[in-house]
């Protein structure tokens, strides 16, 4: 186990948030340089799959929103 993982333990507030929302946002968990490399790759794969399946970006938003009943976020 990497000892760096022990530098932050989940707080009670984070635990409560996770139990309520089902996810936890961990700021700076992935270096920005890696995010900058992964976003265009993810966008390209998403676009290729949508083209292959004849879907538009809006199709995914409707599906994602339906998976999150009661947890609607503005980006959906």
C-alpha positions as CSV (number, residue, x, y, z in Angstrom):
1,X,0.0,0.0,0.0
2,X,1.2,3.5,-0.9
3,X,1.6,5.4,2.4
4,X,0.5,8.6,0.6
5,X,-3.1,7.2,0.7
6,X,-3.1,7.7,4.5
7,X,-2.6,11.4,4.2
8,X,-6.3,11.9,4.0
9,X,-9.0,10.0,5.8
10,X,-12.7,10.4,5.0
11,X,-14.2,13.0,7.3
12,X,-17.7,12.5,8.9
13,X,-19.1,15.2,6.5
14,X,-17.6,13.4,3.5
15,X,-19.0,10.1,4.7
16,X,-22.5,11.7,5.2
17,X,-22.3,13.2,1.7
18,X,-21.3,9.9,0.2
19,X,-24.2,8.1,1.9
20,X,-26.6,10.8,0.8
21,X,-25.5,11.3,-2.8
22,X,-23.8,8.0,-3.6
23,X,-20.5,9.6,-4.7
24,X,-17.7,11.7,-3.3
25,X,-15.8,14.4,-5.0
26,X,-12.1,14.2,-4.3
27,X,-10.4,17.4,-5.4
28,X,-7.0,17.0,-7.1
29,X,-7.2,13.2,-7.0
30,X,-5.9,13.1,-10.6
31,X,-3.1,15.4,-11.7
32,X,-4.4,18.1,-14.1
33,X,-1.8,17.1,-16.7
34,X,-3.4,13.6,-16.8
35,X,-7.0,15.1,-17.0
36,X,-5.8,17.3,-19.8
37,X,-4.7,14.2,-21.7
38,X,-7.7,12.1,-20.9
39,X,-10.5,14.5,-21.7
40,X,-9.9,14.7,-25.5
41,X,-9.5,10.9,-25.6
42,X,-12.7,10.4,-23.7
43,X,-14.5,12.9,-26.0
44,X,-13.2,11.2,-29.1
45,X,-14.3,7.7,-27.9
46,X,-17.7,9.1,-26.9
47,X,-18.2,10.8,-30.3
48,X,-17.1,7.6,-32.2
49,X,-19.5,5.4,-30.2
50,X,-22.4,7.9,-30.6
51,X,-21.7,8.0,-34.3
52,X,-21.6,4.2,-34.5
53,X,-24.9,3.9,-32.6
54,X,-26.6,6.8,-34.3
55,X,-27.0,8.7,-31.0
56,X,-26.7,12.4,-30.2
57,X,-25.2,13.9,-27.0
58,X,-28.8,14.7,-25.9
59,X,-29.6,10.9,-25.9
60,X,-27.0,10.3,-23.2
61,X,-28.1,13.2,-21.1
62,X,-31.7,11.8,-20.9
63,X,-30.4,8.4,-20.0
64,X,-28.0,9.7,-17.4
65,X,-30.7,11.8,-15.8
66,X,-33.0,8.9,-15.7
67,X,-30.4,6.9,-13.7
68,X,-30.2,9.6,-11.0
69,X,-33.7,10.0,-9.7
70,X,-33.9,12.8,-7.2
71,X,-30.2,13.7,-7.8
72,X,-30.6,15.9,-10.8
73,X,-27.5,18.0,-11.4
74,X,-27.5,21.2,-13.7
75,X,-25.0,19.5,-16.1
76,X,-27.6,16.8,-16.9
